[in-house]
Amino acid sequence: MSTPKATALLLITLFAMGVSAQYPQMPPTPTLQPLVIQPVSLSQGTAIDFPSVRADFGVMSCEIPQGWTASLHLGDTSMGGFFIRVNDPNLRFEIRVAHNWVMLNDQQVGGYFPGNQIFERYLLPAYAQEIQPYQVEGVLARSQNRRTNFAPPDAAAMGIQMPLDSGTLSFAVRHPHGERLIGQSYTETLRIYEMPDMTTGITWGMYTVRICTITVAPATEAAQRLAQRALEQMAGTLVLSGAYQQAWAQGFAANQAIVSDYSSSMDQIISQGWADRSRSQDEMAEQWAIYMRGGQWGQDPTTGETHWITNDHTSWFVDGHGNVVGSDSGAAPNDGRSWRPLSPIGL
């Protein structure tokens, strides 16, 4: 997917450039220069539905499709910051898995944007700049964000909140020669610090893009399934070296004045984040199917009957004779008939 001009890393690009005049520009990450590592060895993988190899970067390893290329980008070790990028030989598939690449300050970015909101407002515009001459055409669907309190039980019992928000989003990408690609993303944000400003009364804080995954593949069911399977295999086979985990733990201990100690094991973070991603991905899979098929079923809450409704309108209504009509205003037709709203129930 990347071109010779697109060597800037996705999440570094995000914070080094302004993507919209509506939101303040985020300054470059201070002092840290990301380290790009190529695999030091490749060995046989374990996937049973496609040929795979284990790409070993020395500090960590994971399985990728055979013949594809991968690179590891290391960030702040004290935060366990890294992302892995994988591409097929023809640059029609791309997979990215990022963890704690950088922290965000409310005052610098304009507030806390939970889950897929930060992806849509910052990551996606930055990604669009990076992959030129490919073009991001826009968002196709987005899920509702899920929220859980990540604070330890004893802290949660005292009312302390550490919101962990997650959501999925799909978007369209156009190949320079006209082929349409579809991107799928999952983003988790963790609110790790809050403090009221005594002068303004505004509560500012800090948060991190804890986990972000991106897959981009041709707009066919087979290609989309392959991209998701490759991502699952990468996440499910990710192994971190003991030396890396120790360096992370030591650095993290030194930064406890800034960041709450919410985990002592990166394996736990990755596995839990992947489980949350999988649950959210189920919802996105149905939204993707609804988009591809042009509609879904809507249920009459009074009779229980279902009617096919298309994506052309935001609201749909049915009368007592089974006639269905769409509306973009949310209001039923004012024609003297009794109209009932239909509730979308999926496929």
C-alpha positions, 0 to 999 in steps of 0.5 A, a space after each residue: 500500500 505504501 509508496 516511496 513517498 509514503 515512508 512516514 509511519 502512520 501514528 508518527 504522521 498523525 501527531 506531526 501534522 495538522 489534519 483539519 483546521 477545526 482541531 489544533 495541530 499536535 506537535 511532533 513527539 519529543 526526543 523519540 526517534 522510532 526504530 524500524 526493524 526488519 525480520 532477522 529470520 523467517 520460519 514455518 508458520 502454523 496457519 492451516 488455511 493459508 501459507 504462513 511464516 513466522 517473522 522474528 524481529 528479535 524483540 518480538 515475532 508473529 506469523 504473516 502470510 508467506 511471501 508478504 513483507 513485514 516491518 516492526 516500528 518500535 516507539 517508547 519502550 516504557 509504554 510498550 509502544 510499537 506497531 507492525 506493518 505487513 504488505 503483500 507483494 502487489 501492495 493491494 493488501 496492508 495490515 497494521 497492528 499498533 500498541 501504545 504508540 504515543 500519548 495524547 494531551 487534551 489541550 493539544 488535540 482539542 479533547 478526548 476522542 474515544 474509540 473510533 472517533 480518534 481514528 476518524 478525526 486524526 488517524 484516517 486523515 493522516 493515513 490518507 496523506 501517507 498512502 498517496 497516490 492512493 485516495 481515501 474516499 470516505 467512511 462507509 460505516 462506523 460502530 457505536 463505541 463500547 466503554 468499560 472502566 479499566 480502573 482496578 477494582 479497589 479504585 473503581 469502588 472509590 469512584 475512580 474512572 479510567 474509561 477504555 473505549 473501543 469501536 470499529 470503522 470501515 472506509 473506502 480506498 481508491 487505487 491509482 488505476 481505479 480499483 476500489 479497496 476497503 479498509 477496516 479499523 479497530 481502535 481502543 483509547 484509554 483515558 489514563 489521567 484527568 485533572 480539573 483546571 482551577 482557573 477555567 474549570 475545564 477538566 483536561 487529561 491524557 489518553 493513549 491510542 492503546 490498540 489500533 488495527 487496520 486492514 486494507 484489501 480489495 473490495 471482494 468478500 474473499 480478499 476481505 476474509 483473507 485480510 481479517 484472517 491474516 490479522 487474526 493470525 498476527 495477533 494470535 501468534 504475537 510473542 514478545 521476548 523476555 528482554 523486551 518485556 523486562 525493558 518495558 516493565 523497568 521503563 514503565 516503573 520509572 514513569 509511574 508519576 505520569 501513567 497509572 500502572 494498568 498492566 504488568 504484562 503486554 501479553 495480557 494487554 494484547 490478548 484482552 485487546 484482541 478479545 474486545 476487538 473481536 467482539 466489536 468486529 462481529 458488529 462491523 462484519 454485519 454492518 459491512 454486509 448491510 452496506 454491500 447488500 444495500 439494505 437490511 430487514 426492518 421489523 414492525 414493532 406492532 405486528 412483528 412482521 419484517 420488511 426489506 429496507 434499503 440504505 437510501 433513507 435514514 428512517 422507514 415506516 410501514 402502514 396497516 396494508 404493508 406499504 413501506 416508505 422511507 424518510 430522511 427527516 425522521 418523520 412519517 408522511 403526513 397523508 392521513 394514514 397511520 404509519 409505524 416506524 420500522 426498527 432495523 434488525 440486520 440481515 
